[in-house]
Amino acid sequence: MKEKKVIKRKVTKRKLKVKNVIILLIILILLGVFSYYLTTLKIKNIYVLNTNILDDKTVIYTAKLEDYPSFILTKSSEIKKNLLKNDYIKDVKVTKSHKLKVYLEIEEYKPIAITTDNKLILESGKIVNNDYELKEIPILINDVSSILEDFCKYFSKIDNTILSKISQVEYTPNNVDNQRFLLYMNDGNYVYVTLTKIEKVNKYNSIKDQIGEDKGIIYLDSGDYIEIKEEHKQTPEENKEESS
C-alpha cells in the first residue's frame, strides 16, 4: 500500500503591530479632544447693525444669543429664523467670522403712522404696540381698515425726512376718490393727496418754497395747485362745513 502524503499547511501568524494601534488611538483621542474644544468655544462678540427702532439687547434676546452659546453649534439659519419672529424685523443677514464674532445686519419694517390709541402701523400692515414711544411719524386720526393694505403700501414710499414733517393724517374719501388723504403738516400747511400719487409728497420742500411764508392748502390729488389762505386757523374740512 502506498503511504498517503500528508500535506502540511503553513500557517502565517500576523503579528499585531501594537505601535500602530497606539498611534491610531492617540489620533482618535486628539480628534475627540479637539472637536470638544471647538464645540465649547462660545461666541465672543455680537454686533447689531442698521437698527433704528430696536435696541441691541432686544435683538440679541430675540436671536436667543443672550448666553453667548457655542459658536460652532449655533447655526446662522436658526438665528435668522428666531429674529424674523419679531414684528419689527423685515429681514436679517447673519455673518459669522473666524474670530468668534457674529454680525446681525437688521432690516426693519418702516413705521408709517401712529394710531390714536398709540399703536404703531408698520409698512407690513401689522399694527403693534408702540413700545419704543416713536414720535417722529404722523398720527392717523381716523380708521383706514378698509384700505389698510394700500395705505401701508403707498405711505411707505414717503421719505422719512418728509414723513417726520407730517403731524396728522386723515382719511378723506369722496365720491370721486376713495383713496384720498389730507395731511396736516407741522408748519401749518395742508396737503391733499391720493395714494397712487403719494410720492409727490416727497417734493414737499420745493413745493413749500413756492408758498414762502404764507400758509395754504396744497392739492396733489388732482390739478397740483396751491390755495393760499390769509387766515389758516381752521382745517380745510371745517372751512367747507362753514361755507355750506
Secondary structure, DSSP 8 states (H G I E B T S, - for coil): -----------------HHHHHHHHHHHHHHHHHHHHHHH-B--EEEEES-SSS-HHHHHHHTT-TT--BTTTS-HHHHHHHHTTSTTEEEEEEEE-TTSEEEEEEEE--EEEEETTSEEEETTS-EEE-TT---SS-EE-S--GGGHHHHHHHHTTS-HHHHTTEEEEEE---SS-TTEEEEEETTS-EEEEEGGGGGGGGGHHHHHHHHTT-EEEEE-SSS-EEEEES---S-HHHHHHHH-
